[in-house]
């Protein structure tokens, strides 16, 4: 239900370079705490830490180890520059709200630095410049339009430059005082602080149900319950809301590679371009001799492509073409981001529940700052304080300024339900290679068939338990992905990502008839 590990063979640089911490399971019912946080990624742990500082009693529950979901899949850029462009945010939300959005992102960057310094977390944190540079297929007027919006609204410091620090001659906007860190080291430091302040963290506790009221009851699959005055659902995609939020955002897969390079080969900075989908680059320190080049991009809607090898190859070719580097990518991985139709995330009270259940979702690829500002905003709401960002990120808001984007994404979602009438992915079960899966039409029904490394077949319902769309096989992550709202399941059908909160049903082993 919450941030879980992935079943694929890909591995991010963070997963390989730092121990992912695990905590015990709940051994007895927890009678009453102030706040139960579901999900131990950057959003959940930041929220828990800030609430503990306010004197609240806090329990954190996760379906796996800490940061075991999308947080360990990040490229960990820390920036106050909104991915969807300030000029676009102004078009949709107006000048005043654009200023609020910029302020919230800047406050999140500063909050991360404050936490690092206060807790003395050794996580390779540093301030550095960020560069938004013109993509190969982009309109040359885009950067000028963005700079005009930034200067007109006095959002943050920026200047136009014509060359990047590593020598590429291209127009770019330079943004000082961006940041980077090692995300797992940072979260391990937060865990230490949470425990020292009296908070509790539990791993491998799948939340089966949340019943709200004056006291919220959280029931886990292991048969234990937690009673809390408030609940924060920090699971990337909320599982408590079946429809309302999910019509206002779409799930995308994004790809990343990591390659060791000699120290000083590329000037440390954050780099990202204006192409669609865009590419993003950073350099993480490894040793006195080595840096890790981390490059991401090649996004597509979840479930709408199964060509990861081609996308990784495209990233490597882009590195050679734009960075003038021929590298050996030791790490390859993908992650999932949720793109809100109006460019801003959803943080606040869950519109599907009462006053005591809160959600955070729609980070739009800005998980480090979005997760941090979520903790700040949710702490204020739970403590009964006013916060200037409350209405801006309200999950109940209507995306009136993004009507075209809303219609486009939802028409796309509706079209995914047509796959129920489609043909099989392959000519038959015997054609599925070991270690792979495919959706097969068996006796008129779509069945998700996985063939393990020993050749044994596992037959599952291909119907997503969230809202009934047909899942697709993800060869990169060895998972079943739902193209409608982004739910994901491992090869044997266990839920990995919401909004689904249950597993794929097991199918009876019926004889295979003619494939459609």
N, C-alpha and C positions, 0 to 999 in steps of 0.2 A: 504493500500500500504506500509506504513512504520511500525515501531514498534507498534504493537497493542496488546490489551489485549487478553487473551485466554478465551474461553467459558466454559472450563471444571470446575469440582468441586475441582480439586487439587489446593493447595495454597503453595507457597514457604514461607520459613521463613521470607524473606525480605518483602514480601507483607503483612505479618501479623504484622510485628514489626515496620513499618515505614509508614507514610503517603506518598502515591504516588501523586505528585503534578500535577494539571491540570491548564491549561492556557486558555484564551478566544480564540474564533475563530476569523478569519480575518473578519473585518467589512467593509473594502473598499479595492480596488485594491492598490497594492504597486508598485509604478511606477518604481523605480530603486534602488537596493542595490548592494553592491559589491558581496555578497555571500548569496545564499539561501541553507540552510542545510536541507535535507529531512530525518527525523529520529532523535528522541531525546533519544537514548540510549547512552552508554558511548562513542561510536565513534562520533556521531553527536554533543553531548554537548562538548566533548573535543575539537573537531575541531572548533566549534563556539567560544569557550573561547580563544583558541590560536590565531584565526584570529582577534578577537576583540582587543587583546593585540597588534596586528600589525597595529591597526588603521583602520581596515576594518569595513564597516557596514554589519551587519549579521542579517538574519531572520532564525529562526528554525521552521519547520513545522512538526507536527507529527499526525498520524492517531488516537492517543489516548492520555493518560497521558504520562508524561516523564517516560522513562525506562519501558514502558508498554509492551514491546515485550520480546525479549530474554534476555536483560540485567537483568530484574527482576527474570529471571529463572536461573541465574548463581549460581555457588557455590563460586565465587569471590576469587579464588586463584590468587595471584599476583606473578608470577614467571618468571625468565629469562631462565628457562630450557624448551627447546622445547619438546612438547609432543611426536613428531614423532622421537625423538632421534637424537642427533647430528651426530652419526655414519651414520644414514640413510640420513640426509641432506648432509653430505659430499659425500656419494655415488652418490647422484642425482645432486648436485649443485657444488661440488668441494670444496677445502679447503678455498679459498679466500671468496667465497660467504657464507660458513658456519660461518666464522669469522664475516662477516657483519650481518648475521642473529642473532648471539649471541649478538653482539654489539647493535643491534636495540632493542632486548628484554630487555637488561640491561638498556638502555637509557629510555625505557618506564617505568620500575619500578622506576627509579630515578625521572622521570617526575611526576609520581603520587605523590611521596613524596614531591616534590617541590611544587606542587599545594596545597596539604594538608597544608603544612607549610605556604605558601604565603597567602592563604585565611583563614587560621586558621579554617579549617573544622573539626568539632567534629564528626568523623566517625569511631572511634575505630581502627584507623590505627596503625599498629605496624610491626616492622621487626621481623622475626623469621626464624628458620631453615626450610629447605625443605628436605624431604627424599624420594628418589626413591628406593623402596625395591622390592626384588625378589618376583614375583607372584608364586602362587601355581603350575601353569602349565608352567612355563617359563624355558628357557634354562639358566643354571647357568653361562654360559659364557657371557651372554648379558651385565651384569653390567661391567665386566672387559673390554669388547669391547668399551662400552660407555665411561668409564673412560680413556682408552687409547686415544680415539679421543679427549676428552676434554683437556687432558694434552699435547698431541702432538701439538694441534692447539692453546693452551693457551687461551681457551675460557672463563673460569671462575673458581672460586675456587670450589673444590670438593674433598671429601675424602671417602674412603671405610670404612664402619663400619660394625659390626656384630650383633648389637642389636639396636632396636629402643628405644626412650626414655621411652615408656610405658612398656618396658620389653620383647617385642616379639624378640626372637632370630632369626634373618634373615639377610642375606647380604643386604646392602643398600648403596647408595651413599648419603652423606650428603652435601647439598648446603647451605652455610650460606647466610644471608641477603636477604631472600625472604620476602614476606609481605602479609598482609591481611587487609581488612577493611569492613565496612558496606556499600555496594554499593549504596543503595538508599540515605543514609545520605550524601555520597560523591557527588552524582549527584544533590541533593538538594542544596548543597553548590555551585556547578558549576552554577546552575540556578540563584542563588542569584547574583553571580559575573557577569553573562551574562547580567542580567537586569541592574545591577548597572553601567555597561560599555556602556549601550545604545543599547544592543541587544534586539531583540523581539523574544518571543517564543509563538507559537500558537498550541493549541490542537484540536483534532477532525477535522483536515483538510486533507481529503484524496486527494492526488495528482492524477488527471486524466490523465494529459499529460505533457510532457516536450518537448518543441520545441527549439532546440539549434540554435545558430547563434552568431553574435557579441554580442547580448543580448539574454539571454535564457528566454523564457516565460514558467512559471509554472502555469497550470490551475488546480484549485481545484474543487471537486465535488460540493462545495457550491457556485460555480459561480464566485469566485474571482480569480484574477491573481496576480502573483508576477513576476516582471521583475528583472533579476539579471545578473551581468557580469559572474558569475560562479555559478555552482550548484554542491553540494556534495550529492550523494545518499548513505546514511548511514543506510540502511534498512535491514541489515543482508544478504539478498539476493537481488541483484539489479533488479529492475523491468524495467530498461531502456534497458537491454540487453537480447534478447530472447534466443540466442543460444551460442554465443562465449565463455562466461565465464562459462556457466552452463555445458558444456561438460568437463570442467576441474576440477569440484568439485562435491561432492555428499552430499545430506542432510541426517543427522542421528538424531534419537531421543536418548536422554540420560536421565537417571532417577536419582532422588535424594530423600533422606529422611533426616528429621531433628528430633533429639531427645534430650530433656533436660537431662543433666547429672550433677552431683554434681561438683562444682568447684574443679579442680585439679585431677579429675578422669583420664584424659588423658592430657599429656603434650602438651601445645600449640605448634603446628608446622603444616606444610603442609606435607601430606603423600600421595603418589600415588604409585601403583605397576606396574609391567611389564606385567601383563596378557593382553590378547586380548579378549574382551574389558577390559580395565583397570579400576581399582577402585581408587577413590580419596577421601581424608578425610581432614577435617579441624575442628577446634574448635573455635566457635565465642562466645565472652563474652556476657552474658545476664545480670547478676547482681553480687553482692558480693558472692552469694551462688551458682549460676547456670551458666553453659556454655551450648551452643547448639552444639551438635555433628552433623556435616553435612557430609553425605557420598553420593557419586554418582557413577554411572557406568551403566552396563547392556545395553550398546548402541546397536542399530540396525539401519539399513537403514530405513528412513522414509517410512511408508506405507507397510513395509514388515513383520510386526508383530502386533498383537492386544492382547497382553498378559501382560498388565502393572501390574496386580495384582501379577503375577508370578515373574516379575522382581523386584517389590518392596520386595516381600518375599525373593528373592535371596539376595538382599542387606542386609536385616535384618539378614539372616543366615550368611552372610559373616562377618557382624559386630560381631556376637557372636563367630564365628570360629576364626577370625583373630585378633580381638581387645579384645576378652574375655569379652564382655559386652552383657548383656541382657537388651535391651532398649525398651521403648515405643515410637514409632515414631509418634509424633504429626503432622508432616508435611510430605507430599508426593507431589512431582511435577515432571514434565518432561520439557525438553527444546529441542531446535533444534540447532545443530551446522553443519557447512559446512566444509567438509574435502577436501582440495585441493589434487589432485593426486600426486603432487610433494612436499607436506609437508609445503609449505609456502603460505600465503594469497595473495590476489590480491588487491593492493592499487595503485590508480593512475587514469590516463585518461581512460574513458570508451571507449573500442575499437569500440563500436557500434555508438558512437557519435563524435562530433567535439572536438575542443580543450578546450571547456569550461565546460564539464561535467566530473565529477570525481566519482569514486566508491570505496567502501571498502567492501570486502567480504572474505570468506574462513578463518575464525579465528581458525579453527581446535581445538576448545575447549580452546583456550587461549584468550578469549574475552577481559579480562581486559587489558592485555598488547598490544594485537593486536589493540584494539580500540584506545588506547592511542598513539601508534606509528603511527597509521593511521592519527590521528590529527596532529602529528608532521610533517609527510611526506607531507600530503596534504596542510598544511599551507605553507611549503616551495615551493611546486609546484605553488600554487596560487600566492604567493608573488614573483615568478620568481627567487628563489634561488636554487642553486645546493644542492642536497641531496645524500649522498652516497648509500642510500637504493633504489633509484628510479628504477634502472633496476632490482634489486632483486625481488621487489614486483610488477613489471609492469604487469597489467592485460592482455597485449597483448603477453606476453612471451609464448613460446611453451614448454611444459613439456617433452623435449626430453629425459631427464634422467629418466623419470618415464613412459616409453612407456607401460610397462606391466600393471602398475596400471591404466593408462589411458584407455587401452583396456578393462580391467576387469570391471571398473565402467561403461563404456559406453555400453558394452554388457549387463550388468545387467539392465541398463536403457531401452535399446531396448526391452528386454524381458517383461518389464512392460506393453508395448503396447499390448501384447497378451491377457491381461485381458479383452479386449473388446469382445473377443470371448468366454470368460469363462462363467461358470454357476453363478447363483445367490448365495449370501452369506447365504440365508436362504430359507425355503420352501414357503414363501409368506409373504405379508405385515402383515397378521394377526398374524404371528409368531414373529414379532418384539416387544420386550418389550417396555413399556412406558419409555421415556427418552433415547432411543437407536436408532441406525440407521443401515441400511444395503443397499448394492447395489443389486437391484432386476432387473431381466430381464423381462420387460413388453412389450408385443407386439414386441419382437425382439430387444428392445433397453435397454441399461443399464441405470437404474434410481437410483439415490441416494435418499433413502426414510428415513426420520427422523420422529419418532413418539414422540411428546412432552409429558409432564407429564400428560396432560389431555386426551391423546390418540388420538389427532388430528394428521393427517399425513401431512408431507410437502414433496412434490416430486420435486426433482431437477435433472438437467442433471448431470450424473456421469462423464462427460467429462471435464477435466481441461481446462480452457480457455487459458492457457499458450501455450502448444504444443499438447494438445489433448489426453493425457493419461487418464486412468480411475482412479478416486479417490477411496480411501478406508476409512472405518469408523474407527475412533480412539476412542475407548471406554473410555480411560483415560481422554482425553481432550475434549470429546464430539465434535469432529471436523471431517471434511473430509480432508484427507491428500493425496497428489499426490505422488506416489512412484517413478515417473520419475525424477522430479527436486525439489521436496520438497514444492511446493505450498500448503497452508493450508487454509481451509474455516471453519467458524463456522457451527453449526448444521443446520442453516437456509440458508447457502450458501454464507455468506458475507466473503470476502477475509480477511484472518488473516496474512498470510505470502506470500511474493513473492517467485518466480518471477512472478506469475500471478498478474495482477493489476485490474482484474474485478471479479465480483461475479459469482457463478455457475448459469446458466440459470434456470428459473422456468419451470417445465414441466406441460403440460396440464393434467388435472385430467381425464385420460382415464380409462375405465374399465380394470381390471387386467385379462389377459388371463393366460393360463397354464404357470407355471414357468419352465424355462429351467433347 
